[in-house]
Amino acid sequence: MDLRLLPDAPTDAERTAIDAVVPHDLGSTGERRDLLLPAFHAVMDAVGWISRGALGHVCERLQVPPAEAYGVATFYALFSVTPRAPRIAHVCDDVACAAFGGDALCAAMEERLGAAGEREDVTWTRSPCLGMCERAPAVFLQQADPDADTEAPAHAQIAPADVDGVLAALGGADVPGPDPVAAAPQTGAGAGRTNGTRPQELYLLSRIGVIDPADLDSYRAAGGYAGLRRALTVGPARVVDEITVASLTGRGGAAFPTGTKWSAVAGSPEPDKYLVCNADESEPGTFKDRVLMEADPFALVEAMTVAGIAVGAHTGYLYIRGEYPAAERAIRHAVDAARHHRLLGDDVMGSGRVFDIDVRRGAGAYICGEETALMNSLEGRRGEPRAKPPFPTVAGLFGKPTVINNVETLINVLRIVTEGGPAFASVGSGRSTGTKLFCLCGVVARPGVYEVGMGTTLRELLDLAGGVPDRLRTILLGGAAGTFVMPDQLDVPLTLEDTRDIGATLGSGVVLCLDDTIDMAKILRRIAGFFRDESCGQCVPCRVGTVRQEEALARIVRGREIGGRTTELQLLTDVDRVMTDASICGLGQTAASAVRSALQLGLVGEPS
């Protein structure tokens, strides 16, 4: 390719970092755009920003035009193309943290370090949800040290965080790792607790607190790799049939039938196919996939192997959220260990089957949770959704048939393969089968991830977490793209069908409880601000609509309505209708869901 490269030269540190992740011999394939994100991460990890020299060297090595590479680098929140402090604390001020210490922590950081982004040595910035909602407030440290001897920066999570602890960590103090057992109250000391009507049998969470997540032998002793062994015995067609009979639906929010996806890709005559695990968990209030990856990483590796072999894929990509350093380390270790013991690679378990996993780190873009935006990101492009059709099962990653499932969906596969589809489908009914993980946070006694059978009521779920909170005002169900439900709706069964009947959704499993001390108008404005910031800007309804929605809510919060409250509420209704009907992807289509439900329920007061 005839490229017009930048004249700037990289520093030695930048060159070394880039060359460490880009193969020295790319062969005759030419452009390797798919390595753009790993290369940019390497530069960020080494020096803290992407200079023109670093950008140019990346483009030369990967044969990507600089203008296109620059467009990618500026798309993601964790990348910077301008100099900035090498040590940054990202402080969550989203809905699950803001009212529970996040705003106060931001104020304390500003008092100690000045305005966000002001200092050149260490600084801080506000952040959307960091996926540590069960122990708010949360902080993610993004650190680079060009003079350090280590190859990787000390990325870390701190939760619950306080200003002294954050400043100490920025100064080099050790940060204790997360305790995933504490994030799953039904495990450990809470195991065997009932909700008053039925025993809580755990499947997805059964190994948390029981195994050492870093020890393959520990995982095997707890039944690990029985699923893959049976899958290899019965064959791919039987595995796909079992998934279909189980009526497993996607657990990331869309609830699409998993068997339909698998059948389409497995039946494709195309020889090259891919499996993608969507571990870019970024929905505000959601942290279940993080807990699974930190506490039971081998289960995800095994489940991906089962899925990949079942659909005929030789390569699986695990796209993990950039703000999940502990989960990434656990997953990379599990992949390496599985490969070492021939549970991945050219001869999986001696079966002659070929399957391997490539772990890729996201870079801070909520939109990449949308399946086609995620594929664009993996290919080294801006994370913008694609028009559908064609659907990923026909033309997905690199234009090949692709199955995309999230972490919780895939780990369910292990139970289905070992116990059979009918056993899984015996829990729940209709399209709502099996068990489901819910993320409880806010004003609950025991926040964390809970596993219950589909059909458990919302009240029964809250009982597991310590009971219905005092002075409960409302519950945000399904996340920022979900809806609010009221205290008189607590007896709704948690199924796709029953929640739909009350105008709600299970979404990604968020259950954020809010009491009457919370300013609902500010909560709604933060949700609107989240969608404004996270819109990729590709389509006009979403790009303009999310801004207009946030502006109207800002005026309502400040008491400076234009034309009165009634006029502003009508504007919100009109914007909602346009975004829902005309946006290209689910982000724009659901950006007004929570606001709409809050207005319908009167949670922001009567119009003036």
N, C-alpha and C positions, 0 to 999 in steps of 0.2 A: 504494500500500500504506500502511495506517495503522500506522506504526511508533511504538513508545515508545522514543525515542532517549535517549541518555545526556545529562545536563546539562553535562558537562565540555566545555570548548572546546579545540580543538587549538592548538598554538603555530604561529607563522608558518612555521617550518621544516617542521613536520608537514603543515600545509595545502598548502604549496608542493609538497612531495614527492608527496603523494597526488594533487593536481590535475594533476601532470605525467603521470601514467599513466592517469588516468581521463578518458575523453572528456568534453568540456564539454557536448555535446549527445548524450544517450543515446537520444533519440527517444522513441517510445511503447512501447519494449520493457519499460520498468519495471525490474525487478530485473536486475542484471548480476553475479550471484554469481560468475561465472567469473573476474572480475577481482580477487577477494579476495586471492589469493596475490601477484599483481604489486603490489597496493596495499600489502600488509603488507611486502613486500620493500623498497618505496620508503621506507617509514617506518624500517625497520631500517637501511637504507643511510644514511639521513640522520641519525638521532639514536641508533640503537643499541637501542631498545626500543619497544614499542607501548603508549602510554599510553591511559587511558580517553578522553581528548580525541581522540587519533588514531583510536582504534577507533570512536568515535561519528561522526567525520567520514567515515570509510570507509563506515560503515553508511548514513549519510544520502545519500552520493553514489551508492551501489550499491543502495540500497533492500533491505538485508539486515537482519533482526532482530539486535540486539546480542548476544543470548544465543547465536545460531547462529554469528555471526562470532567470538565469544569462544571457542567450542568449536573452531573451525578454528585460531585463533591459538595455542591451547594444545596443539594436536596435534603440531606440528612442532618438532623440536629446535633449528632455527636461528632460531626466533622466541622472543621473551621479552615477557611482559606485566607484568614487574616491572623496575624500574631495575637496570641492570648496567653494568659497565665497557664503554665504547664500543670498546675494543680487546681482542680475545680471541684467544688461541692455542688451537686445538683440537688436542690431542696424541693421536695414535693409539696405543692400547694393545691393539689387537686381535691376533688370532693371528699375522698376518703381520709385525707390528711389535714386539709385546711382548717376544719372546725375542731380538729383533735390534736392541735399543737403545731401544725404546719405554718400557719400565719405568724404565730408567735416566734417560731424558729427563724423564719425569714426576717422578721424585725430584729431579732438578736444578731443574726449574721450581718445585717446592714450596719448595725451599731458597732460591731467589732471589726468588720472588714470594709466598710464603706458600701457604696451602691453596687448593685450586681454588675459584675464584669469590669469593675473599676481598677483593681490592683493588677500589677503585672507579674507578681510572684505567685500568690495564691488568691483565689477569688471564689465567688459563689454565683449561682443563678437559680432562678425559679424553674421548676420542672413539672411536667405532667406526671400522672400516676407512675410510680416506680415498681408497682407490683409487690409491695410489702405492707399492704393495707391492714393486716392483722396486728401490726405493732407500730402504728403511727406515732409520731411523724417519721418519715423515711428520708434518707439521703443516699445518693449514689456518688461515689468518688471516682473521678476520671483523672488519673495522674500520669504524667510522663516526666522522665528525668533523663536528659541526654547524657548526663555524666554517670548514670548508674551502671553497675556491672551486670544487672539482671536484664534479660531479654524482654520481659513483659512489665508493664506498669502495674502499680498496686491498685488496680481497680477493686473497689470494695463497696459493700452495702452496710449502712449503719441504720438500725431501727430497733427500738425507738431511739431517736437521736436527740442530743442536746448540744448547745453551741460549744461548750468546752470539749466534748468528745469529738465533735467534727473538726475543731481547730487542732486538736492534738493529732488526729489522723492525718490532716493536711500537713502537719509538721513531721510526719514519719512514724507516729506511734502505731503499734500493731492494732488491727481491727479484728475482734473475734468473729469467727464464721457464724453463719446463721444456724439456728437449731430447727430443722424441719419438723422434728417430733413435736416441739412446742406449738407449731403451726397447725397441727392436726390433733385437736383435743380428744378425739375418739380413740387415738392410739395411746400406747403407754398406760398411764394410770387410769385413763378414761375408757379403756377397752371394756366392752361388755355393757356399757351404759345403755339403757333403753330410753325410748321416748314416751313411755307410758302405755303404748299400745302394741309395740312390736319390738323384738330384739334387733339391734343394729349389727348385721353381719357385714363385715368389711371385705371387699375384694380389691378395689383399686388402692386402698390405703393399708391393706393387710400386712405388708412387709415393713411399713414405716415404724421405726423403733425396734424392729426385730432383727434386721440385717445390718451389716456394715455396708453402706452404699459404695465404698471403695474396694470391696472384696468380692471377687467373682465367686469364690467358693462359698461364701456366706449366702450369696443370692441363690446358688444352685441348691444349697442345703434347705432353703425355704421353698423349693419347688421350681426354681428358675430353670428355664430352657426346656421344661416339659412341653410347653406349647409349641416351640419350634420343632422338637423331636416328633410330636404327633403330626404337625403340619407336613413334615417331610415324608412321614409314613403314609398319610392318606392322599397326598398330592394336592396341587394347586386348585383344581376344579372343585374338590370337596371343601376346601377351605373357603372359597368364594361362596359356595352354596350355604355353608354354615353362617357366614356373615349375613347373607340375604335372609335366611330363615330367622335369624335373631332380631331382625328389624332394627339393627343398630343405626342410629342417626348421629350426624355430626355433633360433637359437643362444644364446638367453638362459637355457636350462635345461630348458624343458618339451618341446622337440623336437617341437612340433606341426607337421604338414605345412603349409607356407606356401601352396601351391597351393589347398588346401581352403579356407583363410580367404579368399583372394582371389576364388575362384570364387563363394563364397557372397555376398560383398558385391557383386561385379560383376553377379551375376544378380538382385540385389534390385530390385524395381520402385520402391522408395523413391527419390525424386529427390535427397534430401539424404543425403550419405554423408561419412564422415571417415576420414582416415588419421592414425594416431598412431605416432610413433617413440618407443619407450621407451629413453631415454638416461639413465635414473635408475639407473645401474650401482652397486649398493651391496652386492653379495655379497662378504663378506670374502675377500680374495685375488684379486679380479678388477679388471683395469685395461685390458683390450683395447679397449673402446669409447672410453675416454678417449684412448688413443694415436691411434686412427683419427680422432677428431674434431679433435684438436690438429694432426695431421700431414697429414690429407687431408680437410678439411671439405667441399670442393666435391663430393667423391664421395658423401657422405651427402645433400647437397642434391639432386644429380642423381638418386640412387637413390630418394629420396622423391618426386621429381617423376614418375619413371617409374611408381612404384607407385600414386601418387594418380590419375594419368590412366588407368592400367590398370583400376582398380576403380571409376572414375567419381566420385572425390572431388574437390571443388573446393578444400578446405582441408585442410592437414596441420598437426598440432601436434607440435612437437619438445619433449618434456619432458626437460630436462637436469638432471642432479644439481646441487644447490646448491653442493656442495663442489668443483666443477670450473670455477673461474673462467676458466682459460686456454682450456679447450675451449669454454666459452660464448662468449667473445670471438671465437674463431676461427669458430664456427658463425654468430654474428650477422653478422660481416663477410661471410662467404660468402653468406648469404641476401640481404644488401643488394646485394652485387655482382651476384648472379644476377638479382635483380629489376631492377637498373639496366640490365642487358643483355638484358632481356626473355626471360630464361630461367625466370622466374616471373611470375605475374600473369595478366592477362586474355587474353593472346595468346602462349602459350608457344612460342618459336621460330617465330613467325609461323604457327602451326598452327590458330589459333582455339580451341585448348584452354585451359581455365581451371584454374590451380592455383597456390596460394600457401602459404607456410609461416609459422606463428606460433610463435615460440620462447618457451617458458615455463620458468622456473627452479623446481626443486623446493626443498624447505626442510628436508631432513634427516629422511626417514622411509623406512626400508628396505622397509616394507610397500607403498610406492607402486610398487615394481617388479612387484607383482602387477597384472595388467592392469585389473581392475575397480576396484581401489583407486586406480590411476593416473587412471582416468577420473573418479572422484569428486573427486580432487584438482584435476584440470583444471576441473571444474565449480564449484570453490570450496567443496568440502565436506571433511569429515574423510576422510583416506585409509583408509577401511575397505572391505574387499572386499564385493562384492555376491553374493547367492545366484545360482547359475546352474543351470538356464536361467532367463531367456533369456541367450544368449551374446552377446558383443559384436557378432558378425557380423549379428545380428538387431536387437538393441536395445543399442547401445553408448553412445558419447559423445552427450550431449544426447538420448538415446533413439533415435538413428539408427544404421543399420548402420555398423560401424566395423572397420577392419583395424588391428591393433596388432602391430608387429614391432620388434625391437631393432636397434641400429646394425649389428652384424655381419651379421645376416640381410639387412638391406636392401642393404648394399654388395655382397653376393654377387649380387644381382639384376643388377648391371651386367654381370658376366661372362656370366651366363646369357642376357641379351638379345643381347649381341654375338656370343657363340660358339654359342649354342643349348643347349637343355636336355640333349640326349644327350651333348654334350661334357662338361658339368658332371657328369652322372650316371656317366660312365665312370670317375671316381675313386671308390674305395670300393665299397660294395655295399649292396643292400637299402635300408633307410631312411637309411643313413649314406653320403651322397654329398658330393662336393666337398672343399674344404679347410676346415680348422677352425683357429681361433686358440686357443692355450693360453697361460695366464699362469703362468710359472714363477718361483717365489720361494722364500725360505728358504735352505737350505744348498746352493745351486747356484752354480757358478762364474760363470755369465753369466745372471743373472736378466733377465727381460723377456718380451715377447710373441713367440711363435713360431707360424708358419703351417706346417702339415703336412697332407698328404692324409689323409682318413679311412682308417683301417686301419693307419696307422703305429703301431708298438708304443710303449709307454711307455718302454722302454729306448732306442729310437732317438730319441725326443724328448729324453730326458735327455742323450744323446750330443751333440745339437746345442748344449746349454747347458753343455758342458764335461765330460760324463760322469756316471756314477752317483756321487753324493757318497760320500765316505768315511764309514764308520760309519752309513750310512743306516739309520734305524729304521723309518720309515713315511712314507707320502705321503698327504696329505689331497687327495683327488681330487674336484673339483666344488664346493669351497667349504664354508662352514659348514653348508650344507644337503646336503653330499655325504657321502662315506664315506672311510674309511682303507683303503689297500691296502698290502701288505707287500712287502719286497724280492724274495720268491720269485714275485711276480706281475708283474714288470716286462715280461714278454714278452706281456702281453695286448694285442691290437690295440685301438686307440682308436676304437671304433665303439659306437653305441648298443647293439647286440646283444651284443657280446663283453664289454663292461663289465658289462652286466646279468647275464651268465652267472656272473660272479664276485661278484655282489652289490654292484656299485659303479655309479657313474653318471658321465657326462661333465659333467653340470651346466652351469655357466657357463664351464667351461674352466680352472678353478683346478688347479694342480699345486704344492702347498706341501710342500716336502721338509723333513723333520725328522730330526735325528740323535739319538744316544743321550745327548746332553747336555741335551735338552729334557725338562722335567717334564710328562709327558702329562696327569697329573691336573689341573694348572693350565691346560693348553691346553683340556681339555674343560670345565672350569669357565668359562673365558672364552667359549667357544662358547655354553654354556648361558646365561651372563649376557647375551650379545648377543641371543639370542632372547627372553629375559625382558624386556629393555628395548625391543625392537622390536615385540613383540606389540601389535597395535592394541587388544586388550582386548575386542573385540566378542563373541567366543564363549567360553564357559566352559572348554572343554577346553584351549584355547591359553592363555587368560588365567591360569588356575590351574596348568595343567600345566607351563608354562615356569618358573613360580616354584618349584614343587615340585622340578623337575629341577635347577635351579640350587642350591637349598638342600641337596639330597642330595649333590651333588658338592662343595659347600663343606664339608660335614661330613667327607667322605672326604679332601679335601685337608688339613683340619686334624687328621685323626686322631681325630675326635670322633663316630664313627658311633653312631647310635641302634640298639641291638640287634645290632651287629656289621656287618661288611662284607657278609655274605650278605643280611641284611635290607635294607640300603640298595640293593644291586644289584637285588634283587627289586622294590623300590619304583620304581627307575628303569625297569625292564622294564614294570611296570604302567602307569606314567605314559606311557611311549612308546606303548603299545598304544592307550590312550584318545585321545591327541593325534592319532595317525596315522589312527585310524578315524573320529573325530568332529569334527575341526576343520573350519571352513568353507572354509579356503583352504590353499594350499601352504605357508605359513609354519608353521602348526601341524602340518601333516601331515609336514613334514620336519625339525622342530625337534629331533628326537631321533635323526636318521639318523646323524650323526657319533658321537654318544655310543654308540648301539647297536652300530655297527661296531667301535668301540674296545673295548667290553666283550666282544664276541664274539671279538675277536682277542687278548684278554688284555693290552691295552696299558696298563691301569691296575693291573696286579698281580693276584695271586690273592686270592679272598675269604679273610678271616680267620675 
